Amino acid sequence: EPAQAIRETVRKEKGLSVITSLLRLPNDLVVRATAFCIRNLAIDLKNKELLGKHATLDLVKRLPGGDGIDGITDMTITGVVSAVSEIVSDNQDNGRIFRDYDGVGRLMIIARSQDIYNRQCVFTSNKILAALWEVKDIKRQLKSMGWNISFYTRLQTLDRSNDGMEYDETRNQFRISCSDKPVQSDHFVKSPDPTFDSHTMGPTGRNHGTPDMISPSQPSLPRPATRRRHQTAT
Protein backbone atom coordinates (compact mmCIF):
# COMPACT_ATOMS: atom_id res chain seq x y z
CA GLU A 1 0.00 0.00 0.00
CA PRO A 2 1.51 3.38 -1.00
CA ALA A 3 0.53 5.12 2.25
CA GLN A 4 2.26 2.47 4.36
CA ALA A 5 5.34 2.58 2.12
CA ILE A 6 5.56 6.35 2.68
CA ARG A 7 5.32 5.92 6.45
CA GLU A 8 8.18 3.45 6.37
CA THR A 9 10.26 5.65 4.07
CA VAL A 10 9.87 8.67 6.34
CA ARG A 11 11.13 6.61 9.27
CA LYS A 12 14.05 5.08 7.35
CA GLU A 13 15.13 8.49 6.07
CA LYS A 14 15.08 9.80 9.67
CA GLY A 15 12.23 12.18 8.93
CA LEU A 16 10.31 11.59 12.16
CA SER A 17 12.56 13.84 14.24
CA VAL A 18 12.43 16.59 11.61
CA ILE A 19 8.63 16.48 11.49
CA THR A 20 8.34 16.40 15.27
CA SER A 21 10.51 19.51 15.59
CA LEU A 22 7.86 21.48 13.65
CA LEU A 23 5.56 21.22 16.68
CA ARG A 24 7.79 23.75 18.41
CA LEU A 25 7.31 26.50 15.83
CA PRO A 26 5.14 29.48 16.88
CA ASN A 27 2.76 29.00 13.97
CA ASP A 28 -0.73 27.62 14.42
CA LEU A 29 -1.06 26.21 10.92
CA VAL A 30 2.32 24.49 11.01
CA VAL A 31 1.56 22.89 14.37
CA ARG A 32 -1.83 21.76 13.07
CA ALA A 33 -0.50 20.20 9.89
CA THR A 34 2.32 18.54 11.85
CA ALA A 35 -0.10 17.04 14.37
CA PHE A 36 -2.23 15.49 11.65
CA CYS A 37 0.92 14.27 9.92
CA ILE A 38 2.10 12.59 13.13
CA ARG A 39 -1.25 10.94 13.53
CA ASN A 40 -0.95 9.50 10.05
CA LEU A 41 2.64 8.36 10.59
CA ALA A 42 1.77 6.71 13.93
CA ILE A 43 -0.49 4.22 12.17
CA ASP A 44 2.74 2.32 11.49
CA LEU A 45 3.58 0.36 14.65
CA LYS A 46 7.30 1.10 14.57
CA ASN A 47 6.60 4.79 14.00
CA LYS A 48 4.13 4.69 16.90
CA GLU A 49 6.83 3.39 19.21
CA LEU A 50 9.37 6.02 18.15
CA LEU A 51 6.89 8.90 18.18
CA GLY A 52 5.76 7.86 21.65
CA LYS A 53 9.31 8.30 22.89
CA HIS A 54 10.27 11.44 20.98
CA ALA A 55 7.08 13.37 20.07
CA THR A 56 4.91 13.01 23.16
CA LEU A 57 6.48 15.86 25.12
CA ASP A 58 6.05 18.33 22.24
CA LEU A 59 2.43 17.24 21.80
CA VAL A 60 1.69 17.62 25.52
CA LYS A 61 3.08 21.14 25.47
CA ARG A 62 0.41 22.06 22.91
CA LEU A 63 -2.42 20.98 25.21
CA PRO A 64 -4.20 23.39 27.60
CA GLY A 65 -2.43 24.00 30.88
CA GLY A 66 0.82 25.63 29.80
CA ASP A 67 2.44 28.40 27.80
CA GLY A 68 2.49 26.27 24.64
CA ILE A 69 -1.22 26.90 24.13
CA ASP A 70 -0.74 30.59 23.29
CA GLY A 71 -1.93 31.35 19.77
CA ILE A 72 -3.23 27.82 19.20
CA THR A 73 -6.78 27.45 17.88
CA ASP A 74 -9.37 24.81 18.70
CA MET A 75 -8.83 22.98 15.42
CA THR A 76 -5.10 22.66 16.11
CA ILE A 77 -5.80 21.35 19.62
CA THR A 78 -8.12 18.81 18.00
CA GLY A 79 -5.28 17.71 15.75
CA VAL A 80 -2.90 17.37 18.70
CA VAL A 81 -5.43 15.31 20.65
CA SER A 82 -5.95 13.11 17.60
CA ALA A 83 -2.19 12.51 17.31
CA VAL A 84 -2.00 11.58 20.99
CA SER A 85 -4.91 9.18 20.53
CA GLU A 86 -3.12 7.32 17.76
CA ILE A 87 0.17 7.20 19.69
CA VAL A 88 -1.23 5.83 22.98
CA SER A 89 -3.79 3.44 21.47
CA ASP A 90 -2.81 -0.21 22.01
CA ASN A 91 0.51 0.87 23.50
CA GLN A 92 0.68 1.06 27.29
CA ASP A 93 4.31 2.17 27.29
CA ASN A 94 3.35 5.26 25.29
CA GLY A 95 0.47 5.80 27.68
CA ARG A 96 2.88 5.87 30.61
CA ILE A 97 5.17 8.28 28.79
CA PHE A 98 2.16 10.53 28.18
CA ARG A 99 1.29 10.31 31.88
CA ASP A 100 4.86 11.08 32.96
CA TYR A 101 4.81 14.34 30.96
CA ASP A 102 1.62 15.43 32.78
CA GLY A 103 -0.48 14.68 29.72
CA VAL A 104 -3.32 13.18 31.76
CA GLY A 105 -3.91 16.35 33.74
CA ARG A 106 -3.89 18.54 30.64
CA LEU A 107 -6.16 16.19 28.75
CA MET A 108 -8.60 16.24 31.65
CA ILE A 109 -9.09 19.96 31.07
CA ILE A 110 -10.47 19.23 27.60
CA ALA A 111 -12.43 16.12 28.61
CA ARG A 112 -14.40 18.14 31.18
CA SER A 113 -14.98 21.22 29.01
CA GLN A 114 -17.78 20.36 26.61
CA ASP A 115 -18.88 24.00 26.68
CA ILE A 116 -15.44 25.20 25.53
CA TYR A 117 -14.05 22.70 23.01
CA ASN A 118 -15.70 21.17 19.95
CA ARG A 119 -17.34 17.79 20.42
CA GLN A 120 -14.68 15.90 18.47
CA CYS A 121 -11.97 17.21 20.75
CA VAL A 122 -13.93 16.33 23.90
CA PHE A 123 -14.89 12.90 22.59
CA THR A 124 -11.34 11.98 21.56
CA SER A 125 -9.93 13.23 24.87
CA ASN A 126 -12.28 10.95 26.78
CA LYS A 127 -11.44 8.14 24.37
CA ILE A 128 -7.75 8.53 25.25
CA LEU A 129 -8.56 8.52 28.96
CA ALA A 130 -10.60 5.35 28.41
CA ALA A 131 -7.55 3.72 26.78
CA LEU A 132 -5.36 4.83 29.70
CA TRP A 133 -7.98 3.42 32.08
CA GLU A 134 -6.71 -0.03 31.07
CA VAL A 135 -3.28 0.75 32.55
CA LYS A 136 -3.50 -0.05 36.26
CA ASP A 137 -1.22 2.66 37.62
CA ILE A 138 -2.84 5.31 35.41
CA LYS A 139 -6.31 4.05 36.36
CA ARG A 140 -5.58 4.90 39.99
CA GLN A 141 -4.56 8.40 38.98
CA LEU A 142 -7.72 8.88 36.92
CA LYS A 143 -9.86 7.76 39.85
CA SER A 144 -8.11 10.20 42.16
CA MET A 145 -8.87 12.98 39.64
CA GLY A 146 -12.57 12.09 39.63
CA TRP A 147 -12.72 10.48 36.17
CA ASN A 148 -14.07 7.03 35.43
CA ILE A 149 -14.98 5.03 32.34
CA SER A 150 -18.64 6.06 32.53
CA PHE A 151 -17.67 9.56 31.38
CA TYR A 152 -16.62 8.04 28.07
CA THR A 153 -19.44 5.53 27.69
CA ARG A 154 -22.04 8.24 28.29
CA LEU A 155 -20.78 10.29 25.37
CA GLN A 156 -22.80 9.77 22.24
CA THR A 157 -20.86 8.07 19.46
CA LEU A 158 -19.93 10.63 16.87
CA ASP A 159 -21.14 10.52 13.31
CA ARG A 160 -17.94 9.58 11.51
CA SER A 161 -19.07 11.44 8.39
CA ASN A 162 -19.08 14.78 10.20
CA ASP A 163 -16.76 14.61 13.18
CA GLY A 164 -14.00 16.59 11.58
CA MET A 165 -11.50 13.74 11.49
CA GLU A 166 -12.57 11.53 8.59
CA TYR A 167 -9.69 9.98 6.66
CA ASP A 168 -9.96 10.26 2.89
CA GLU A 169 -8.16 7.28 1.39
CA THR A 170 -8.34 8.71 -2.13
CA ARG A 171 -6.44 11.83 -1.11
CA ASN A 172 -4.40 10.19 1.67
CA GLN A 173 -5.30 12.95 4.11
CA PHE A 174 -7.78 13.84 6.83
CA ARG A 175 -10.83 15.87 5.91
CA ILE A 176 -11.59 18.58 8.40
CA SER A 177 -15.20 19.55 8.77
CA CYS A 178 -15.63 20.93 12.28
CA SER A 179 -15.00 24.61 12.79
CA ASP A 180 -13.25 26.59 15.48
CA LYS A 181 -15.47 28.54 17.81
CA PRO A 182 -14.51 31.69 19.68
CA VAL A 183 -14.39 30.69 23.31
CA GLN A 184 -13.14 32.21 26.53
CA SER A 185 -12.05 30.52 29.72
CA ASP A 186 -10.51 31.75 32.94
CA HIS A 187 -7.04 30.94 31.65
CA PHE A 188 -6.89 31.93 28.01
CA VAL A 189 -8.88 33.13 25.05
CA LYS A 190 -9.01 31.25 21.78
CA SER A 191 -9.94 32.94 18.54
CA PRO A 192 -12.01 31.51 15.69
CA ASP A 193 -10.01 30.30 12.73
CA PRO A 194 -12.21 30.92 9.66
CA THR A 195 -9.32 30.72 7.21
CA PHE A 196 -8.84 26.96 7.21
CA ASP A 197 -9.63 25.10 4.00
CA SER A 198 -11.43 21.95 5.12
CA HIS A 199 -10.24 19.88 2.18
CA THR A 200 -6.66 20.95 1.58
CA MET A 201 -5.67 21.74 5.17
CA GLY A 202 -4.10 24.94 3.92
CA PRO A 203 -4.43 28.62 4.79
CA THR A 204 -6.44 31.05 2.76
CA GLY A 205 -4.18 33.92 3.65
CA ARG A 206 -6.05 35.71 6.42
CA ASN A 207 -4.82 36.61 9.86
CA HIS A 208 -4.75 33.79 12.44
CA GLY A 209 -4.15 36.03 15.42
CA THR A 210 -0.47 35.42 16.23
CA PRO A 211 2.38 37.79 15.29
CA ASP A 212 4.03 35.51 12.75
CA MET A 213 0.75 34.95 10.95
CA ILE A 214 -0.41 38.53 10.49
CA SER A 215 -1.16 39.27 6.86
CA PRO A 216 -1.01 42.77 5.37
CA SER A 217 -4.14 44.69 6.14
CA GLN A 218 -6.54 45.02 3.29
CA PRO A 219 -7.46 48.58 2.28
CA SER A 220 -11.01 49.39 3.20
CA LEU A 221 -13.34 50.15 0.33
CA PRO A 222 -14.72 53.69 0.22
CA ARG A 223 -18.34 54.01 1.13
CA PRO A 224 -20.62 55.16 -1.63
CA ALA A 225 -21.63 58.75 -1.30
CA THR A 226 -25.10 59.27 0.04
CA ARG A 227 -27.47 61.46 -1.83
CA ARG A 228 -29.36 64.10 0.05
CA ARG A 229 -32.89 64.75 -0.90
CA HIS A 230 -33.65 68.39 -1.46
CA GLN A 231 -37.02 69.30 -0.16
CA THR A 232 -38.90 71.96 -2.04
CA ALA A 233 -40.48 74.66 -0.02
CA THR A 234 -44.24 74.47 0.13
N, C-alpha and C positions, 0 to 999 in steps of 0.2 A: 504494500500500500504506500503510495507516494508520501502521505502525511507522516506515517511512521518512519519512513526512510529519512525524511527531513529532520525529525526529532533526533534520530540517531546521529545524523551528520553534524548537527549543531553541537551535540555533546562531544563527538570525536574531534571536532575542530576547536574545542575549548571555548565554545561560544556562550556557555551557560553563565560563566562569571561576568562576561562582558554585558550580557543582557541584564543580569541581576544588578549591576552597577547603575543602570539607568533609573532604578527606583529611587536613587538618592538625588536626582536632579530636581531643582525647584520649578518643575513645569508639570502642571496638572495633566495635560494631554500625553506627555511622555510617560508619566507614571501609570496612567490608565492603560495605554497600549502595552506597556511592559508587563503589567499585571495580567492582562488577558493572554499575552504571549507565554508567560510562565505557566499559566493554567493549561494551555495547550501542550507545552513541552512536558509538563508533569504527568501527562497521560502515560508516557513511557516510564516503566517501573524503575529503571536505572536513573533516569532523570529525576524522578520523584525522590529517590534516596539522596541524590546530590543536592537538589534544590532544598530539601528539608534541612540539610546541614548548613548550606551557604546562603540561602535566600530568605529564610524565615525571619531573621532579625530585621532585615530591611522591610519586609512586608508588615511586621508588627509595628514598626515605627510609623507606618502610614494609617494605622487604626486610631480611632479616638482615644484620647487619654494622654497625649504628649504633643510636643512642639511640631512633630512631623505632619500633623493634620492641617497646618496652616496653608490656606490656598487650595486645598483639596476638595473637590466637589463630591456630591453624593454618588454620582455614577462611577467615579474613580474608586471610592471606598467600596462600592459594589464589586468592582473588578478585583480589588485586593482581597476581599472576603472570598470571592470565587476561587482565586489562586490558592488561598490557604485551605479551602475545602478540598481541592484536588490533592494538595500536598499531604494532608493529614489523613485522608481517607484510606482505610485498610493499611495503615502504617503507624503503629503505636509509638515507635521510636520518634517519628516526626511529631507526633502528638505531644510527647514529653518535651521535645525541643521547643515547641510552640509554647507550652506551659512555662518552661524555664525562662523564656524571654518575656513573661508577663502577658502573653497573648490571651490567656483565658479572661483575665480581668478586663482587658480592653474590649474583647469580643462581647463580654457581658453587657457593656454599655449599649451596644447596637441591639443585642437580643431583647433588651427590655425597653427599647425606645421605638415602638411601633408608630408613635405619633411624630417621630422625627425623621426616620429613615424609610426609604421605599420598601415595599413588602418583600421584594426579592432579597434585599440586603438582610432584613430581619429574619426571613425564612432560612436563608443559607447560614446565617450566624447560629441559629438554633440547631440547624442540621449538623454543624461542626461540633457544637457542644454535645449533641447526642452521640456523635462518633467518639468524642473524648470520654463520654460517660462509660464506655466499655473498658476504659483503662482504670484499674482499681484505685491507684493513688490519685489520679485526677478526679475520679468520681467523688472521693472524699472532699476534695477542694470545692467541687461544684455544689455539693450538699451544704457545705459550710457557708457558701455564698448565696444560698437560698434558691438554687436552680435544681430542677429535677426533670426527668425525661418527659413528664406530662406537659411541660411547656412546649415541647416540640410536637408531641402527638396531637395537641389541641389545635395547632396551626393547620389551617386548611391547605390541602395540597394545591400547589400553584398550577395554573394552566400553562403547560410547557410551551404553548404557541405564543404566549404573551407575557412571559416573565422576565424578558430582557436579557436572557442568557442562552437563547437557542443557538445551537451549533449548526451552521450551514455547511454540509459536506461538499456541496458543489463549489463553494467559494473558499473552503477550508478556513473559515473564520467564524467568529461569534456575531450573531445579529443582535443589536442592542435596540430594544424597543421601549424600555421604561425611561422616564425623563427625570431630571433632577428637579427638586422642589426647593424653593427658598425656605429655609428653616432657621430657627434661632433657639439655642439652648443657653444654659447658664454659663457654659464654658467657651463656646465659640459660635460664630455665625457662618453659615454656608450659603453661597450664592447659587442661583439657578445657572445652569449651563446650557443655554438654548442653541449653542453653536455646534453641537455634536451631530455629525451625520450618522444616522442609525445603521446605515448599510456599509459604509466604507471605513467607519471608525476614524474619520479624519476631521480636522477643523474646517470651519467655513470662514475663518479669518476674523472673527469678532473677538472682542475683549473677554477674557476668562477671569479677570479680577485679580491677577497677581502681576507684579511688576514686569516679569520677563515675558508676559503674554499680552501686554497692552499694545493694541494696534493703533495706527494713526487715527486721530479723530476725523470723522467725516464732516465736511462742511455742511452746515444746515442750509436747507433750501429757503429762499426768501418767501415770505408770505405774500400771497396775491393782494394787491391793493384793493381796499374796500371802497365801493362807490357810495358816496353820500347822496341821498335823495334831496333834491331841492324842492322845498314846499313853496307853492305859489300863494301869495297873499290873497286872502278872500275878503 
